[in-house]
Amino acid sequence: HYHMKRGSLCASCQMPINGRCITAINKKYHPEHFTCSFCLKALNKGTFKEKNERPYCQSCFHKLFP
């Protein structure tokens, strides 16, 4: 309950985040769980696009939303 109240649960796996954390789109993620919503490639370079509160890599974003 501590992590739920503190807002430190990963938006992807719902497990507590105790180490490094990525905050994007008003959510927190384990670094390895912050991935493109389409191809599931890691978005660890900090460059991503967002559509409907979901992260996408540049390539998938341009394919899906021309």
Backbone bond lengths (Angstrom), bond angles and torsions (degrees), N, CA, C in turn:
res aa  C-N    CA-C-N  psi(-1)  N-CA   C-N-CA  omega(-1)  CA-C   N-CA-C  phi
1 H - - - 1.451 - - 1.528 111.83 -
2 Y 1.326 115.88 -27.42 1.461 120.90 -179.58 1.528 111.06 -57.15
3 H 1.338 117.04 -50.14 1.464 120.69 -177.69 1.528 111.60 -68.88
4 M 1.320 117.60 -33.37 1.464 120.22 178.31 1.525 110.04 -65.50
5 K 1.318 116.80 -45.87 1.464 121.34 179.55 1.520 111.36 -66.51
6 R 1.323 116.81 -35.07 1.462 122.26 -178.61 1.523 112.34 -80.56
7 G 1.328 117.33 -13.69 1.459 120.84 -179.09 1.515 112.38 75.58
8 S 1.334 117.29 30.87 1.462 120.17 -177.84 1.528 112.27 -114.17
9 L 1.326 116.08 37.15 1.457 121.30 172.56 1.520 108.61 -98.64
10 C 1.321 116.87 140.38 1.464 121.90 178.59 1.526 109.20 -66.61
11 A 1.321 117.40 131.00 1.464 122.11 -179.67 1.526 111.71 -66.98
12 S 1.318 117.33 -19.75 1.453 121.35 -179.08 1.523 112.45 -88.97
13 C 1.331 117.33 -53.71 1.473 120.69 -173.98 1.524 113.67 -103.48
14 Q 1.325 117.90 -8.68 1.468 124.13 -179.47 1.526 113.82 64.82
15 M 1.334 117.65 17.03 1.459 121.87 178.01 1.533 109.05 -97.17
16 P 1.337 116.91 155.37 1.476 120.43 -179.69 1.530 112.27 -61.24
17 I 1.315 115.35 144.37 1.462 122.14 175.85 1.522 107.17 -103.24
18 N 1.329 116.14 114.66 1.465 120.75 -178.37 1.518 112.60 -108.43
19 G 1.310 117.94 -19.76 1.462 120.83 -177.81 1.516 110.70 -113.44
20 R 1.318 114.72 -133.06 1.463 120.26 178.93 1.531 110.02 -60.92
21 C 1.315 114.33 151.53 1.459 120.47 -174.95 1.524 109.04 -144.83
22 I 1.313 116.13 142.10 1.465 121.26 172.77 1.520 106.94 -110.74
23 T 1.317 116.22 128.23 1.454 121.37 176.24 1.524 107.51 -110.65
24 A 1.321 115.55 120.59 1.468 121.38 179.86 1.519 108.69 -153.81
25 I 1.308 115.84 146.56 1.472 122.62 178.40 1.540 110.14 53.52
26 N 1.325 115.79 39.31 1.465 122.98 178.90 1.521 113.40 60.89
27 K 1.338 117.45 27.09 1.461 122.39 178.01 1.520 108.52 -134.89
28 K 1.336 115.96 163.61 1.456 121.34 177.71 1.527 108.89 -116.03
29 Y 1.340 115.09 145.56 1.457 121.53 -177.15 1.527 110.42 -139.48
30 H 1.352 116.39 149.94 1.457 119.81 162.26 1.527 104.93 -65.46
31 P 1.322 119.23 143.41 1.474 120.32 -178.47 1.530 113.25 -53.45
32 E 1.330 117.56 -38.41 1.466 120.45 -178.63 1.528 113.22 -75.92
33 H 1.330 117.86 -10.99 1.466 121.15 -179.61 1.524 113.23 -101.46
34 F 1.322 116.97 -3.37 1.464 119.48 177.12 1.519 107.12 -86.45
35 T 1.324 115.88 95.87 1.461 122.43 -172.50 1.523 111.20 -129.35
36 C 1.334 115.28 162.76 1.456 122.01 175.17 1.528 108.42 -62.38
37 S 1.311 117.07 135.00 1.462 121.71 -179.04 1.523 112.62 -69.56
38 F 1.321 117.48 -14.12 1.465 120.22 -179.07 1.531 112.03 -103.92
39 C 1.323 118.05 -58.94 1.471 120.57 -175.65 1.530 113.14 -93.77
40 L 1.324 117.50 -9.30 1.464 124.45 178.70 1.526 114.46 66.79
41 K 1.332 117.05 16.25 1.464 121.45 175.90 1.528 108.78 -71.95
42 A 1.334 116.15 141.86 1.463 121.09 179.83 1.525 110.89 -60.60
43 L 1.311 116.05 137.80 1.469 122.34 178.65 1.518 108.77 -107.19
44 N 1.318 117.67 53.94 1.448 121.25 -174.41 1.525 114.36 -88.79
45 K 1.315 118.84 -2.28 1.463 121.08 178.62 1.526 111.87 -86.19
46 G 1.330 117.36 -6.55 1.448 121.13 179.08 1.516 113.48 85.13
47 T 1.330 117.77 -0.99 1.462 120.92 179.55 1.519 108.98 -106.62
48 F 1.310 115.68 114.29 1.457 120.52 178.47 1.514 108.67 -153.43
49 K 1.309 115.39 164.70 1.459 122.06 174.68 1.519 107.38 -114.35
50 E 1.310 116.45 156.06 1.454 121.15 -177.75 1.519 110.01 -126.00
51 K 1.309 115.91 137.44 1.466 121.61 175.62 1.523 106.87 -144.98
52 N 1.308 117.23 127.19 1.462 122.68 -179.23 1.531 112.06 53.36
53 E 1.324 115.98 42.48 1.464 123.79 178.25 1.521 113.10 61.49
54 R 1.333 117.94 27.83 1.462 122.74 177.19 1.525 108.43 -126.05
55 P 1.335 117.76 136.86 1.470 120.66 -178.93 1.530 112.13 -84.55
56 Y 1.332 115.86 144.94 1.463 122.71 177.74 1.521 108.74 -137.31
57 C 1.341 116.44 147.16 1.456 119.16 171.45 1.532 107.04 -71.08
58 Q 1.307 116.54 162.09 1.471 121.40 -177.52 1.525 110.74 -56.16
59 S 1.331 116.79 -45.37 1.458 122.06 -175.81 1.529 111.82 -61.83
60 C 1.319 117.12 -50.65 1.466 120.69 -179.18 1.530 111.18 -65.65
61 F 1.319 116.84 -38.89 1.452 119.85 179.65 1.525 110.95 -58.49
62 H 1.337 116.44 -44.85 1.466 119.38 -177.92 1.536 111.96 -72.14
63 K 1.311 117.58 -28.16 1.474 120.90 175.73 1.529 111.25 -72.57
64 L 1.317 116.09 -42.89 1.461 121.24 -175.16 1.522 113.97 -81.73
65 F 1.320 116.46 -31.78 1.461 121.06 -175.14 1.533 109.86 -129.02
66 P 1.331 117.24 70.07 1.478 119.90 -176.54 1.517 113.75 -66.42
